[in-house]
Amino acid sequence: MPSTQTIEVECPKCHAPRIACRYNYFDRGDLQIHAWEHKCPECGWRDTKAFRSDDPASSASVNASQCPLCGRAGD
């Protein structure tokens, strides 16, 4: 189930003071995907980052279960 929180990060497009941070985790046994989506409720700006277990380059230097924007842990 996705986990969404409102975070105190300024929108890079409209400069609204808060955006939504959504975490999705998919586990198919041989493939795990950690996906982070950030969306501004004011202007609709959206940014998504996903880390796949079958792509070592996508998660080589980051903790995929931690948000790359606000640092919160995925749950």
HULINLIN-V820236 format. One record per pair of residues at least 6 apart in sequence whose ideal C-beta (glycine too) atoms are under 8 Angstrom apart, sorted by sequence separation. I is the first residue (numbers start at 1). J is the second residue. If there is no record, write none. Layout:
i->I j->J
i->I j->J
//
This chain:
i->10 j->16
i->26 j->32
i->39 j->45
i->40 j->46
i->52 j->58
i->53 j->59
i->58 j->64
i->62 j->68
i->66 j->72
i->67 j->73
i->10 j->17
i->25 j->32
i->26 j->33
i->39 j->46
i->51 j->58
i->52 j->59
i->66 j->73
i->67 j->74
i->11 j->19
i->25 j->33
i->38 j->46
i->39 j->47
i->50 j->58
i->51 j->59
i->65 j->73
i->66 j->74
i->8 j->17
i->9 j->18
i->10 j->19
i->24 j->33
i->25 j->34
i->26 j->35
i->37 j->46
i->38 j->47
i->65 j->74
i->8 j->18
i->9 j->19
i->24 j->34
i->25 j->35
i->37 j->47
i->38 j->48
i->7 j->18
i->23 j->34
i->24 j->35
i->37 j->48
i->51 j->62
i->6 j->18
i->7 j->19
i->9 j->21
i->23 j->35
i->36 j->48
i->6 j->19
i->7 j->20
i->23 j->36
i->24 j->37
i->35 j->48
i->36 j->49
i->51 j->64
i->6 j->20
i->7 j->21
i->22 j->36
i->35 j->49
i->36 j->50
i->5 j->20
i->6 j->21
i->21 j->36
i->22 j->37
i->35 j->50
i->4 j->20
i->5 j->21
i->21 j->37
i->22 j->38
i->34 j->50
i->35 j->51
i->4 j->21
i->20 j->37
i->21 j->38
i->22 j->39
i->33 j->50
i->34 j->51
i->4 j->22
i->20 j->38
i->33 j->51
i->3 j->22
i->4 j->23
i->19 j->38
i->20 j->39
i->33 j->52
i->49 j->68
i->2 j->22
i->3 j->23
i->19 j->39
i->20 j->40
i->32 j->52
i->33 j->53
i->2 j->23
i->3 j->24
i->19 j->40
i->20 j->41
i->31 j->52
i->32 j->53
i->2 j->24
i->19 j->41
i->31 j->53
i->47 j->69
i->18 j->41
i->31 j->54
i->16 j->40
i->30 j->54
i->16 j->41
i->34 j->59
i->14 j->40
i->16 j->42
i->19 j->45
i->13 j->40
i->16 j->43
i->14 j->42
i->9 j->38
i->11 j->40
i->14 j->43
i->13 j->43
i->34 j->64
i->11 j->42
i->14 j->45
i->34 j->65
i->36 j->67
i->38 j->69
i->11 j->43
i->13 j->45
i->36 j->68
i->12 j->45
i->36 j->69
i->11 j->45
i->36 j->74
i->25 j->65
i->34 j->74
i->23 j->67
i->21 j->67
i->21 j->69
i->21 j->70
i->23 j->72
i->25 j->74
i->21 j->72
i->23 j->74
i->23 j->75
i->9 j->69
i->9 j->70
i->7 j->69
i->7 j->70
i->7 j->72
i->5 j->72
i->3 j->74
i->3 j->75
//
